[in-house]
Amino acid sequence: MKLKLLVINPGAASTKVAVFEDRKRVLQEILEHSVEELGQYKVVMEQKEMRERAVEQFLEKHNLKLEDFDAIAARGGILTPVESGTYMVDERMVNYLINKTKVDHASNLGAVIGYELTRKAKKAIPVYITDPVSVDELMPEARITGIKDLERKSLSHISNMRIVGIRIAEELGRKFDELNMIVVHLGSGISVGRFENGKMVDVNNTNDEGPFTPERTGDLPVRDVVEMAYSGKYTKQEMKKMFVGRGGLIAYLGTNDLRKALKMGESDPKAMEVVEAMAYQIAQEIGGLCTAMKGKIDAIVFTGGMAYSETFIDMIRSYVYKFSPIFVVPGEMEMEALAYGALRVITGEEAPKVWSDND
């Protein structure tokens, strides 16, 4: 009998839901959440009930019941730093994500929604997360900031980046843990990661660093941010929302959709300038890692939703094409990463890891 899995992957502007039978994806939908809808909530966790209802409506639409599933595989959120792998979701993890996590991020909703759904089921259903956002394998040099009390943290789209890297390694006839790669996830958040021997040893913190994105500011001039913070014009929460949720393309063009931004750019040179600036900053981030890797790069890989745009990829490619062979895997394989991780545990291929709050 085939194992049946419900996969839940909350993103900044949507919730992806899929049904897998063993390793085969038999059904998937992207439950879109508009800027106006999300704008009603001050923090991401307040969206829990709204997104949970959306998942339940997906199940009802397709005549599915929770009891049909052997497990739920959910996107992992921002926990304490962990190693890569598959973790069992329990009450401690859910409590941490709701009440203690230090970063307001859509990924925090995955385990919480999955856990809440299982409480409504008529049978026990395990919930797993695989390669959560807070996987941290940074090398020591990558942690130092220049301020002794501040340390760089690894927060990225590790789940998709890792499985896409594995796929490209297979195409090259090599093992992932033998290669040096730069993997770039292009979504509402942008992660540019350096993989060496299977480990992501450096990456921009997608909420605080790197290029600006469709809805995040990326790197900012620190002195000017301090002036804004003490100007009295903004609350702490308003500033945080400005950095993550209302920055980037939204701040300049009023949209977080690259397709719309490119369309605007066809008639508005200023709009195109903003899109080109985002591509330029992504190329800068890649170039920095190429230097850090001393030019020993087997592949530069682009993935994520914006990788569907050949126009945008070509903008970035024009800066970095000499560094390494370039591969494009549009969209994402996060759903497969989550499903396969849960399957490995269910079938006994690997043991589930147990998360603990070390705060």
Secondary structure as the mmCIF struct_conf table of DSSP 4:
data_model
#
loop_
_struct_conf.conf_type_id
_struct_conf.id
_struct_conf.beg_label_comp_id
_struct_conf.beg_label_asym_id
_struct_conf.beg_label_seq_id
_struct_conf.end_label_comp_id
_struct_conf.end_label_asym_id
_struct_conf.end_label_seq_id
STRN STRN1 LYS A 4 PRO A 10
BEND BEND1 ALA A 12 ALA A 13
STRN STRN2 SER A 14 GLU A 21
TURN_TY1_P TURN_TY1_P1 ASP A 22 ARG A 23
STRN STRN3 LYS A 24 GLU A 32
HELX_RH_AL_P HELX_RH_AL_P1 VAL A 35 LEU A 38
TURN_TY1_P TURN_TY1_P2 GLY A 39 GLN A 40
BEND BEND2 LYS A 42 VAL A 43
HELX_RH_3T_P HELX_RH_3T_P1 VAL A 44 GLN A 47
HELX_RH_AL_P HELX_RH_AL_P2 LYS A 48 LYS A 61
TURN_TY1_P TURN_TY1_P3 HIS A 62 ASN A 63
HELX_RH_3T_P HELX_RH_3T_P2 LEU A 66 ASP A 68
BEND BEND3 ASP A 70 ASP A 70
STRN STRN4 ALA A 71 ALA A 74
BEND BEND4 THR A 80 THR A 80
STRN STRN5 VAL A 82 VAL A 82
BEND BEND5 SER A 84 GLY A 85
STRN STRN6 THR A 86 MET A 88
HELX_RH_AL_P HELX_RH_AL_P3 GLU A 91 ASN A 99
TURN_TY1_P TURN_TY1_P4 LYS A 100 LYS A 100
BEND BEND6 LYS A 102 VAL A 103
TURN_TY1_P TURN_TY1_P5 ALA A 106 SER A 107
HELX_RH_AL_P HELX_RH_AL_P4 ASN A 108 THR A 118
TURN_TY1_P TURN_TY1_P6 ARG A 119 LYS A 120
BEND BEND7 ALA A 121 LYS A 123
STRN STRN7 VAL A 127 THR A 130
BEND BEND8 ASP A 131 ASP A 131
TURN_TY1_P TURN_TY1_P7 VAL A 133 SER A 134
STRN STRN8 VAL A 135 VAL A 135
HELX_RH_3T_P HELX_RH_3T_P3 PRO A 140 ALA A 142
TURN_TY1_P TURN_TY1_P8 ARG A 143 ARG A 143
STRN STRN9 ILE A 144 ILE A 144
BEND BEND9 GLY A 146 ILE A 147
TURN_TY1_P TURN_TY1_P9 LYS A 148 ASP A 149
STRN STRN10 GLU A 151 GLU A 151
BEND BEND10 SER A 156 SER A 156
HELX_RH_AL_P HELX_RH_AL_P5 ILE A 158 GLU A 171
TURN_TY1_P TURN_TY1_P10 LEU A 172 GLY A 173
BEND BEND11 ARG A 174 ARG A 174
HELX_RH_3T_P HELX_RH_3T_P4 PHE A 176 GLU A 178
STRN STRN11 ASN A 180 LEU A 186
BEND BEND12 GLY A 187 GLY A 189
STRN STRN12 ILE A 190 GLU A 196
TURN_TY1_P TURN_TY1_P11 ASN A 197 GLY A 198
STRN STRN13 LYS A 199 VAL A 203
TURN_TY1_P TURN_TY1_P12 THR A 206 ASP A 208
BEND BEND13 GLU A 209 PRO A 211
BEND BEND14 PRO A 214 GLU A 215
STRN STRN14 ARG A 216 ARG A 216
BEND BEND15 ASP A 219 ASP A 219
HELX_RH_AL_P HELX_RH_AL_P6 VAL A 222 ALA A 229
TURN_TY1_P TURN_TY1_P13 TYR A 230 TYR A 230
BEND BEND16 SER A 231 TYR A 234
HELX_RH_AL_P HELX_RH_AL_P7 LYS A 236 PHE A 243
STRN STRN15 VAL A 244 VAL A 244
TURN_TY1_P TURN_TY1_P14 GLY A 245 GLY A 245
BEND BEND17 ARG A 246 GLY A 247
HELX_RH_AL_P HELX_RH_AL_P8 GLY A 248 LEU A 253
BEND BEND18 GLY A 254 GLY A 254
HELX_RH_AL_P HELX_RH_AL_P9 LEU A 258 GLY A 265
TURN_TY1_P TURN_TY1_P15 GLU A 266 SER A 267
HELX_RH_AL_P HELX_RH_AL_P10 PRO A 269 ALA A 292
TURN_TY1_P TURN_TY1_P16 MET A 293 GLY A 295
BEND BEND19 ASP A 298 ASP A 298
STRN STRN16 ALA A 299 GLY A 304
HELX_RH_3T_P HELX_RH_3T_P5 GLY A 305 TYR A 308
HELX_RH_AL_P HELX_RH_AL_P11 GLU A 310 VAL A 320
TURN_TY1_P TURN_TY1_P17 TYR A 321 PHE A 323
BEND BEND20 SER A 324 SER A 324
STRN STRN17 ILE A 326 PRO A 330
STRN STRN18 GLY A 331 GLY A 331
HELX_RH_AL_P HELX_RH_AL_P12 GLU A 334 ILE A 346
TURN_TY1_P TURN_TY1_P18 THR A 347 GLY A 348
BEND BEND21 GLU A 349 GLU A 350
HELX_LH_PP_P HELX_LH_PP_P1 ALA A 351 PRO A 352
STRN STRN19 LYS A 353 LYS A 353
#
